[in-house]
Structure formats: C-alpha cells, structure tokens
C-alpha cells in the first residue's frame, strides 16, 4: 500500500478512493468514475465541499472531469486536463460531449441567437471547449443552439505558435489565487494556460511545473524569451533576456517588470531567491 500520496492528484480520501487505486491505496470503499463535463463558464474546484473552502483551481466550460462521488450539491472529481482532485458544484456539470473547437480569444460572449446586439448568456475564457454543429455566416452554432463569433474560436487540435505571446495577452488581468481566466489568474495558471494554447500539457501548480517542464538552465546564465523562472511557490516567464511576465500577488495583477527588480523584491519580502530556470524545447 502507498504510505503517502499527493492529495492534489490522487482521487483518494479517508472514506473513498477511485477503483483504479485498489491495491495501491487503502480505503473502505472504491468507486468507478463517471465522465462528465463542465457546463458553467468556469467552475471553482475547492478543497472541501463548501462555498467558502479554499479555491484550488478552476475548470472551464467544456472541460472533462471524472466524478467519483456526489453529495449535497457537490461532486468529488478529478479534472482530465491536469489530474487535479477536488470538489465542484454539481450544478456546474453535465453530460459529456466531444469538443470540436476551443476559445482562442482571451474572452468571448455566447449569444442566444444570431446577433451581437442580444444579451449574452455567458462569457467564455481562453481554452474553453465547445461542440460546434454548424456555421451561420460569422457565427459558430453549438450543438445546443448557442451562437459565438466564429473568429474567436479555433479547431480544438490547433496550436498557437508562441506561448509567451498568449501569456502576454493576460497583461494587467487581476491576480486570483487558483484562477485561470482573464477575470482572475494566478502565476501557475498563467503558465499552464499559455502552454496549453500552444499544445503543451503542463501541471497545475508551480512546484509540479518546476519538476516536469523543460531542461535546467544555470541561474546565472543569459536568459531568453520563454524561459520559466521559479521561486518556492511562484513562477514567471521571460519576455526577453531581462523582462519577467508573471501573475504577481504583490501587484495583484499580471505584470511585466525587470527580472532583477522582481528577484530583489521577492527576496526582500521573504520569498527567497529564485530556485531554478527551466527552458522548454518548443
């Protein structure tokens, strides 16, 4: 039996574990997962089944999840995107549906009919996934009859050429711990979302990203656009040899600033020195 495991990524708790963990994790009962998808614009994944529990991350419209348990309005799930485990509001979930397109704009509105003058039904964020049934002029029409501006979408398998350029589109977005959208995003969510748009799967949290992404670069080596700079609990991406782009809890926004200034401020504030630089081969 496993003595310990990462609670963030392992669907196991004191009373229940995923069936595929039988023989690895001790639990009084095991459950087969049930596939579902997110039907809200974004849904909060929380550490506990309570609206005031800490926000771990967000799941975006159309993303696939596996549900292992439901009780009192909360579903205990694992996200397909990055394996994160936690509680989503049950009302935010619906039947699975294969995606054909993704939102390529930073944010785009969904309309009830073929007119941008109508009141939108929701706003979807970069990376949301949709099933498009047909085109009507400038609009893409979803399988359930909603309308989106087609030029804000891209084929689900298409890839952005430059993940840093994607991250730069979030400049000045507010900081939100656990956030993944232009309404609020955190440091690792910024990196994960930008890489996903470029077709690179990345873990959700900065410590997991530091362990999984790229190859190490000496801390005193010349840096280049796309290098990831890590601290304990923080990550940013270089725009060029000297400029860091990151979702900063000090600024409470996505900012671009000289790396030397960020390093000095983080160290002075007790965040320590940078722990590593990782370079991706893209």
C-alpha positions in Angstrom: 0.0 0.0 0.0 1.1 3.6 -0.6 2.2 5.2 2.6 1.6 8.7 1.3 0.4 10.4 -1.9 -0.1 13.8 -3.4 -3.7 14.7 -2.4 -3.9 17.2 -5.2 -3.6 14.5 -7.9 -4.8 11.3 -6.2 -8.6 10.6 -6.1 -8.4 9.1 -2.6 -9.9 10.3 0.7 -10.5 8.7 4.1 -13.8 7.0 3.1 -13.4 6.5 -0.7 -10.9 6.0 -3.4 -11.0 5.6 -7.2 -11.4 2.0 -8.3 -8.2 2.0 -10.2 -6.3 2.7 -7.0 -7.5 -0.6 -5.4 -4.3 -2.4 -4.1 -2.4 0.9 -4.0 -4.5 3.0 -1.6 -6.4 1.6 1.4 -10.0 2.7 1.6 -13.2 1.3 3.0 -14.8 1.5 -0.5 -13.9 2.2 -4.1 -15.8 3.9 -6.9 -15.7 3.7 -10.7 -15.6 7.2 -12.1 -18.4 8.7 -14.2 -17.4 11.0 -17.1 -19.0 14.5 -17.1 -18.1 17.9 -18.5 -18.2 21.5 -17.2 -21.3 23.4 -18.3 -20.7 26.7 -16.5 -18.4 29.3 -18.0 -16.0 28.4 -15.2 -16.4 26.3 -12.1 -14.5 26.6 -8.8 -12.7 23.4 -7.7 -12.5 23.6 -3.9 -10.5 21.7 -1.3 -13.6 20.8 0.6 -17.4 20.7 -0.3 -18.2 24.2 0.9 -18.5 27.5 -0.9 -16.0 29.2 1.4 -13.4 26.4 1.2 -10.1 27.3 -0.4 -10.1 27.6 -4.2 -7.6 25.1 -5.6 -8.2 25.8 -9.3 -10.9 26.4 -11.9 -12.4 24.2 -14.5 -13.5 25.8 -17.7 -16.6 25.3 -19.9 -16.4 22.0 -21.8 -13.6 20.5 -19.9 -13.9 16.8 -19.0 -14.0 15.6 -15.4 -14.4 12.2 -13.7 -17.0 12.2 -10.9 -16.3 9.7 -8.1 -19.0 10.9 -5.6 -21.8 13.4 -5.3 -23.5 14.6 -2.1 -25.4 17.7 -1.1 -24.7 19.7 -4.2 -21.0 18.9 -4.5 -19.2 16.5 -6.8 -15.9 15.0 -5.9 -14.0 14.9 -9.2 -10.7 14.6 -10.9 -10.0 17.0 -13.8 -8.9 15.4 -17.1 -6.8 18.4 -18.0 -4.2 18.1 -15.2 -5.4 15.5 -12.8 -6.4 17.9 -10.1 -8.8 16.4 -7.5 -11.4 18.4 -5.5 -15.0 19.4 -5.2 -17.0 21.1 -8.0 -20.6 22.3 -7.6 -22.8 19.6 -9.1 -24.9 22.2 -10.9 -21.9 23.1 -13.0 -21.7 19.6 -14.6 -23.5 18.0 -17.5 -23.3 15.0 -19.8 -20.0 14.5 -21.7 -19.7 15.8 -25.2 -16.7 15.6 -27.6 -15.3 19.1 -28.2 -14.6 20.3 -31.8 -13.4 23.8 -31.0 -11.7 25.9 -28.3 -12.0 29.5 -27.4 -8.9 31.3 -28.9 -9.8 34.8 -27.7 -9.0 35.9 -24.2 -12.7 36.1 -23.6 -15.8 35.8 -25.9 -19.5 36.0 -25.4 -22.2 33.4 -26.0 -25.4 34.6 -27.6 -28.9 33.1 -27.6 -29.4 33.8 -31.4 -27.5 35.3 -34.4 -26.9 38.9 -33.2 -24.2 40.5 -31.2 -26.9 43.1 -30.1 -28.6 40.4 -27.9 -27.8 40.0 -24.2 -25.1 37.3 -23.9 -25.9 34.2 -21.9 -22.3 33.8 -20.7 -18.7 34.8 -21.4 -16.2 32.0 -22.1 -12.5 32.2 -21.4 -9.4 31.3 -23.4 -9.2 27.5 -23.5 -12.9 26.7 -23.0 -14.0 23.8 -25.2 -17.1 23.6 -27.4 -19.0 21.3 -29.7 -19.8 23.3 -32.9 -22.6 21.9 -35.0 -22.5 24.4 -37.9 -21.6 27.8 -39.2 -24.1 30.6 -39.9 -22.2 33.5 -41.5 -19.8 35.0 -39.0 -21.3 32.8 -36.2 -20.5 29.3 -35.0 -23.5 27.5 -33.6 -23.1 25.0 -30.8 -24.8 21.6 -30.5 -27.3 23.2 -28.0 -28.1 26.2 -30.3 -25.9 28.9 -28.8 -24.1 31.4 -31.0 -20.5 32.6 -30.8 -18.4 34.8 -33.0 -16.6 32.2 -35.1 -13.3 34.2 -35.4 -12.9 33.9 -31.6 -12.7 30.1 -31.9 -10.2 27.7 -33.3 -10.2 24.0 -34.1 -9.7 22.0 -30.9 -6.5 20.5 -32.2 -5.0 23.7 -33.4 -2.0 25.2 -31.7 -0.7 28.7 -31.0 2.8 29.3 -32.3 4.2 31.3 -29.3 3.1 30.5 -25.8 4.7 33.7 -24.5 2.5 35.8 -26.8 -0.5 34.0 -25.3 0.6 34.8 -21.8 1.2 38.5 -22.8 -2.5 38.8 -23.7 -3.2 38.5 -19.9 -1.2 41.6 -19.1 -3.0 43.6 -16.4 -5.5 40.9 -15.7 -6.2 40.7 -11.9 -4.5 38.2 -9.7 -6.6 35.5 -8.2 -5.3 32.5 -6.3 -6.4 29.4 -8.1 -7.7 31.5 -11.1 -7.4 30.5 -14.7 -9.3 33.3 -16.6 -8.9 36.9 -17.5 -11.2 37.8 -14.6 -8.5 36.4 -12.3 -5.5 34.2 -12.7 -2.5 33.1 -10.7 1.1 32.5 -11.6 1.0 28.8 -12.4 -2.4 29.2 -14.1 -0.9 31.8 -16.4 1.9 29.4 -17.4 -0.4 26.4 -17.7 -3.0 28.2 -19.8 -0.5 29.7 -22.2 1.3 26.4 -22.7 -2.0 24.6 -23.3 -2.8 27.0 -26.1 0.5 26.0 -27.7 -0.3 22.3 -27.3 2.0 21.7 -24.3 0.4 19.9 -21.3 1.6 21.3 -18.0 0.8 20.5 -14.4 -1.3 23.0 -12.4 1.0 24.1 -9.6 4.4 25.8 -9.8 6.2 23.1 -7.8 4.9 20.4 -10.2 5.7 22.6 -13.2 9.3 23.1 -12.0 9.7 19.3 -11.7 8.1 18.5 -15.1 8.8 21.2 -17.6 11.9 21.9 -19.7 15.6 21.5 -19.0 17.5 23.3 -16.3 19.4 26.5 -17.1 22.1 27.9 -14.7 20.6 30.7 -12.7 23.5 33.0 -13.8 23.2 32.1 -17.5 21.9 34.5 -20.1 18.1 34.1 -20.3 15.9 34.1 -23.4 12.2 34.6 -24.3 10.2 31.7 -23.0 12.4 30.7 -20.1 10.5 29.9 -16.9 11.9 31.3 -13.7 10.8 29.6 -10.5 10.7 30.5 -6.8 9.3 28.5 -4.0 5.6 28.8 -4.7 5.9 31.1 -7.7 6.7 31.1 -11.4 7.1 33.6 -14.2 8.0 33.6 -17.9 10.7 35.7 -19.6 9.5 38.1 -22.3 13.2 38.7 -23.3 16.6 38.4 -21.6 15.7 40.8 -18.9 11.9 41.1 -18.5 9.7 38.9 -16.5 5.9 38.4 -17.1 4.1 36.9 -14.1 0.8 36.9 -12.2 2.0 38.7 -9.1 0.3 38.5 -5.7 2.3 41.7 -4.7 0.9 43.7 -7.6 -2.4 41.7 -7.6 -2.2 41.6 -11.4 -0.3 40.1 -14.3 2.6 42.5 -14.7 5.7 42.9 -16.9 8.8 44.1 -15.0 12.6 43.8 -15.0 13.6 40.4 -13.6 16.2 42.0 -11.4 13.6 44.1 -9.7 11.2 41.1 -9.2 14.1 39.0 -7.7 15.1 41.7 -5.3 11.5 42.4 -4.1 10.6 38.7 -3.7 13.8 38.1 -1.7 13.3 41.2 0.5 9.7 40.1 1.1 10.8 36.7 2.4 10.1 34.7 -0.7 13.7 33.7 -1.1 15.9 33.5 -4.1 14.9 32.0 -7.5 15.2 28.2 -7.3 15.6 27.4 -10.9 15.2 28.4 -14.5 13.7 25.9 -17.0 13.9 26.1 -20.8 11.4 24.4 -23.0 12.3 22.9 -26.4 9.4 24.2 -28.4 
